[in-house]
Amino acid sequence: MKVFQDFPLQDHNTFKMKVSCRKFIELERPEEIVTLAEQQDLAQPYYILGGGSNVLFTHDYEGTILHPVFQGIETMEEDAQSVTLRVAAGTEWEDLIDHCLEHQYYGLENLTGIPGLVGSAPVQNIGAYGVEVKDCILAVEGYLLPTAEPFRYEAAACQFGYRSSIFKKELSGKCFISHVWFRLSKEPHYTLTYKALTEELAHQQLEPSLENIVRCVRAVRDSKLPNIDEIGCAGSFFQNPVVPEAQATALKSQIPDLVSYPAVNGVKLAAGQLIDKAGWKGYRKDDAGIYPKQALVVVNYGNATPEEIHQLYETVISDVYNKFQITLQPEVNIL
Ligand SMILES: Cc1cc2nc3c(=O)[nH]c(=O)nc-3n(C[C@H](O)[C@H](O)[C@H](O)COP(=O)(O)OP(=O)(O)OC[C@H]3O[C@@H](n4cnc5c(N)ncnc54)[C@H](O)[C@@H]3O)c2cc1C
C-alpha cells in the first residue's frame, strides 16, 4: 500500500473541490485492509473513495481516505449462454464495459459512460436508460469494517433499490467492497425501454447490437451531461422523488406536462423537470450553477467553493419545496 499525508483531493473528486485529507491510502491488494484493521488504523475516522464521482466534499476531511487501486477481471464460470465475472473494486467501470464489448457479453451496455470504479457500482445500484446494475450482479464480496471480517453477499441480500443498497444504508461506512461478481448473458438481449436511447438508434439509423447501443448511450450522455474533464459535477445531484399518486395528479394542475413513471410506493417524478419548472435550469452565480442541458446536475465551472455549491443546492431544494411541496433529496454523498 502507499500512504500519503495531508493529501490534496482535487483530482480525486469529479466536483473538483479543492479540499484535502489528513491521510490517503492507496490499497494495492484487497488483503491490505486486514493489515490496516490489525494496526488499529480503522479505529480512526476513515472514508472509502473510488473515483470520487458521487461525492461532494464540503470541507477538508480530517481522517483517512482508503482508495482501492487493485484491478482485474476474472472469468469464474462460463457456458454457452452466460459468463460469471469477478471484478476487482479498483477496476474502472468503463474498462468493464470495454471488456464486455470485446467478448460480446450482454447486460451492462446501457450503463456505458458512468464514471467511477467497479467497487462503487453496487453502493448506489447505478442505473441508466432502463437498466440497474443489480440486474447483472450475482454477489458482492469484501470485508466488514472495522474488524476486516470477510463477507460475501448474494444479490438478494444486498437490498438493492432505486439508487440504494445495503451498502448505502446499514452498511454505509462499515464495509469495504473488494470484488463484484457479475452474471452476464452471451446471448443478445437488450433493454430498449428508454425513449432517448431508441430515438438515438433511430436517428443514427442503427439496428440494436452491443456496439450500437454503447455508441448511442455515449452519444445521448455526451449531449446531456457535462464533460467532467472540463466542468466539475457529480452527475445527477438529486434523486427522482417518489410521491403518492394523488399528489402527482394534483401537481398536474401546476405542471400539465408533468413527467411521471409508475414506482413501487407511488409515482416517480423527474427531479430535473421540477428544478427546470422552478426556473433554475442554466442558473449560474460565480462558478456554481445548474447545468443548462440537464437541470439535475449541479456544476462547478472552475473555482466554486464547497460553501457556494452547498448554498446553491439548499436554495434549489427549498425553492422546489415552496413551489411544488416536494422535498428533493441529494443522490450525491455529502461529506
Ligand atoms: C458526469 C456523471 C454522470 C453520472 N451518471 C450516472 C448515471 O447515469 N447513473 C448513476 O447511477 N450514477 C451516475 N453518476 C454517479 C457516479 O458516477 C456513480 O455513482 C459511480 O458508481 C460512483 O463511482 P465512484 O468510484 O466515483 O464512487 P465514489 O464517488 O468514490 O463513491 C461513491 C460511494 O461509494 C462508496 N464506495 C466507493 N468504493 C467503495 C468500496 N470499494 N467499498 C465500499 N464502499 C465504497 C463511497 O464511500 C461512497 O459512499 C454520474 C456521475 C457523473 C460525474
The ligand as an SDF file (V2000), in Angstrom:
LIG
                    3D

 53 58  0  0  0  0  0  0  0  0999 V2000
  -20.9550   13.0100  -15.2840 C   0  0  0  0  0  0  0  0  0  0  0  0
  -21.5210   11.9470  -14.3450 C   0  0  0  0  0  0  0  0  0  0  0  0
  -22.5120   11.1040  -14.7850 C   0  0  0  0  0  0  0  0  0  0  0  0
  -23.0440   10.1230  -13.9290 C   0  0  0  0  0  0  0  0  0  0  0  0
  -24.0270    9.3080  -14.3870 N   0  0  0  0  0  0  0  0  0  0  0  0
  -24.5710    8.3800  -13.5770 C   0  0  0  0  0  0  0  0  0  0  0  0
  -25.6260    7.5330  -14.0420 C   0  0  0  0  0  0  0  0  0  0  0  0
  -26.0340    7.5900  -15.1990 O   0  0  0  0  0  0  0  0  0  0  0  0
  -26.1520    6.6260  -13.1770 N   0  0  0  0  0  0  0  0  0  0  0  0
  -25.6880    6.5120  -11.8890 C   0  0  0  0  0  0  0  0  0  0  0  0
  -26.2160    5.6600  -11.1500 O   0  0  0  0  0  0  0  0  0  0  0  0
  -24.6940    7.2830  -11.4220 N   0  0  0  0  0  0  0  0  0  0  0  0
  -24.1270    8.2140  -12.2200 C   0  0  0  0  0  0  0  0  0  0  0  0
  -23.1200    9.0300  -11.7520 N   0  0  0  0  0  0  0  0  0  0  0  0
  -22.6830    8.8980  -10.3600 C   0  0  0  0  0  0  0  0  0  0  0  0
  -21.4120    8.0370  -10.1680 C   0  0  0  0  0  0  0  0  0  0  0  0
  -20.6400    8.0140  -11.3300 O   0  0  0  0  0  0  0  0  0  0  0  0
  -21.7290    6.5990   -9.7600 C   0  0  0  0  0  0  0  0  0  0  0  0
  -22.4610    6.5890   -8.5550 O   0  0  0  0  0  0  0  0  0  0  0  0
  -20.4640    5.7630   -9.5870 C   0  0  0  0  0  0  0  0  0  0  0  0
  -20.7800    4.4180   -9.3100 O   0  0  0  0  0  0  0  0  0  0  0  0
  -19.5750    6.2900   -8.4710 C   0  0  0  0  0  0  0  0  0  0  0  0
  -18.3340    5.6270   -8.5830 O   0  0  0  0  0  0  0  0  0  0  0  0
  -17.0390    6.2020   -7.8760 P   0  0  0  0  0  0  0  0  0  0  0  0
  -15.9970    5.1460   -7.9570 O   0  0  0  0  0  0  0  0  0  0  0  0
  -16.6930    7.5150   -8.4140 O   0  0  0  0  0  0  0  0  0  0  0  0
  -17.5730    6.2940   -6.3790 O   0  0  0  0  0  0  0  0  0  0  0  0
  -17.2490    7.3510   -5.2370 P   0  0  0  0  0  0  0  0  0  0  0  0
  -17.9030    8.6400   -5.5690 O   0  0  0  0  0  0  0  0  0  0  0  0
  -15.7960    7.3740   -4.9460 O   0  0  0  0  0  0  0  0  0  0  0  0
  -18.0020    6.6790   -4.0060 O   0  0  0  0  0  0  0  0  0  0  0  0
  -19.4030    6.5600   -4.0030 C   0  0  0  0  0  0  0  0  0  0  0  0
  -19.8480    5.8710   -2.7110 C   0  0  0  0  0  0  0  0  0  0  0  0
  -19.4180    4.5210   -2.7080 O   0  0  0  0  0  0  0  0  0  0  0  0
  -18.6010    4.2350   -1.5690 C   0  0  0  0  0  0  0  0  0  0  0  0
  -17.5650    3.3240   -2.0310 N   0  0  0  0  0  0  0  0  0  0  0  0
  -16.7250    3.5170   -3.0790 C   0  0  0  0  0  0  0  0  0  0  0  0
  -15.9260    2.4380   -3.2330 N   0  0  0  0  0  0  0  0  0  0  0  0
  -16.2590    1.5590   -2.2490 C   0  0  0  0  0  0  0  0  0  0  0  0
  -15.7620    0.2760   -1.8830 C   0  0  0  0  0  0  0  0  0  0  0  0
  -14.7800   -0.3420   -2.5440 N   0  0  0  0  0  0  0  0  0  0  0  0
  -16.3130   -0.3200   -0.7990 N   0  0  0  0  0  0  0  0  0  0  0  0
  -17.3190    0.2810   -0.0960 C   0  0  0  0  0  0  0  0  0  0  0  0
  -17.8220    1.4920   -0.4090 N   0  0  0  0  0  0  0  0  0  0  0  0
  -17.2910    2.1230   -1.4740 C   0  0  0  0  0  0  0  0  0  0  0  0
  -18.0680    5.5840   -1.1300 C   0  0  0  0  0  0  0  0  0  0  0  0
  -17.7080    5.5840    0.2370 O   0  0  0  0  0  0  0  0  0  0  0  0
  -19.2360    6.4930   -1.4630 C   0  0  0  0  0  0  0  0  0  0  0  0
  -20.1800    6.4140   -0.4210 O   0  0  0  0  0  0  0  0  0  0  0  0
  -22.5610   10.0010  -12.6000 C   0  0  0  0  0  0  0  0  0  0  0  0
  -21.5310   10.8590  -12.1610 C   0  0  0  0  0  0  0  0  0  0  0  0
  -21.0020   11.8230  -13.0190 C   0  0  0  0  0  0  0  0  0  0  0  0
  -19.9060   12.7180  -12.5500 C   0  0  0  0  0  0  0  0  0  0  0  0
  1  2  1  0
  2  3  1  0
  2 52  2  0
  3  4  2  0
  4  5  1  0
  4 50  1  0
  5  6  2  0
  6  7  1  0
  6 13  1  0
  7  8  2  0
  7  9  1  0
  9 10  1  0
 10 11  2  0
 10 12  1  0
 12 13  2  0
 13 14  1  0
 14 15  1  0
 14 50  1  0
 15 16  1  0
 16 17  1  0
 16 18  1  0
 18 19  1  0
 18 20  1  0
 20 21  1  0
 20 22  1  0
 22 23  1  0
 23 24  1  0
 24 25  2  0
 24 26  1  0
 24 27  1  0
 27 28  1  0
 28 29  2  0
 28 30  1  0
 28 31  1  0
 31 32  1  0
 32 33  1  0
 33 34  1  0
 33 48  1  0
 34 35  1  0
 35 36  1  0
 35 46  1  0
 36 37  1  0
 36 45  1  0
 37 38  2  0
 38 39  1  0
 39 40  1  0
 39 45  2  0
 40 41  1  0
 40 42  2  0
 42 43  1  0
 43 44  2  0
 44 45  1  0
 46 47  1  0
 46 48  1  0
 48 49  1  0
 50 51  2  0
 51 52  1  0
 52 53  1  0
M  END
$$$$
